Amino acid sequence: MDRKSEEGSQQTFQRISIRWKVLQALGAVLIALGLFIDWPPPQEANLPDTSSFLIILGGLLGAAGLLAAFRHE
C-alpha cells in the first residue's frame, strides 16, 4: 500500500510541476504579445487597450504559476 501512495504522490507532484510550468510559459507568451505586437486601437471607447490587457493577463497567469510552484514545495 505504501508503494501505491508513493506513486500517487509522485504523479501528483509531476502534474503540479507541469501545470505551473505551463502557466509560466503562457504568461510569458501573453506578456510578449502585449509588448512586442502593435495592436490596432479598440473600436469601442469602453474597451481596454489590447496590449495592456494581455500584459495584465500574462502577469496574473505568471503569478498563479508561481503560487502553484511555491504552494507545493
N, C-alpha and C positions, 0 to 999 in steps of 0.2 A: 504494500500500500504506500510505503514511503517513496518508492521509486516513481509511482504514478503521480504523486503530488509534486515531486521534484520536476518531472517532465512537464506537468501542467504549469508550474511556476515559471519554468524556463520559456515555455511557449508564450505565456502572458508577457514576460519581460521582452521577448522578441517583438511581439505585436506592438507594445507601447513604444519600443525603440523605433520601429518603422513609422509609427504614427507621428511622433514628434519630429522625425527627420523629414517626413512629407510636409508637415505643417511649416517647418522652417524653410524648405525649398519653395513651397507655394508662396509663402510670404515674401521671400526674396524676389521671386519672379514678378509678383504684383508690384512691389516697390520699384523694380527696374522698369517695368512697363510705365508706371506713373512718372518716373523721372526722365526716361530717355525717348519716349514716343511723343510726338507733337499731336495732341488730340484736338479736334475742332471744338469750338466753344459750344456749350449746350444750347439747344434751340429754344428751350423754355427758361425763363429767368429764375424760376424757383428751384431748378435742378442744380446740384453741386457740380463743380468742375470735375471732369473725369480723372485727371491726373491726381488731384488731391484726394479724391475718393479711393483710388487704387493704392495710394501711399498709406492712407489711414487703414484700409482693409488689410493690406500687407503687414503693417505694424501690429495689428490686432492678431492676425494669424501667427506671426512670429512670436508674439508674447504668449499666445496659447501653447505653441510648441515648446517654448522654454519652461512654462509652468508644468506641462506634462512631463518634461525631462526631469525637472527638479522634484516633482511630486513622487516619482517612482524611486529616486535614489535616496 
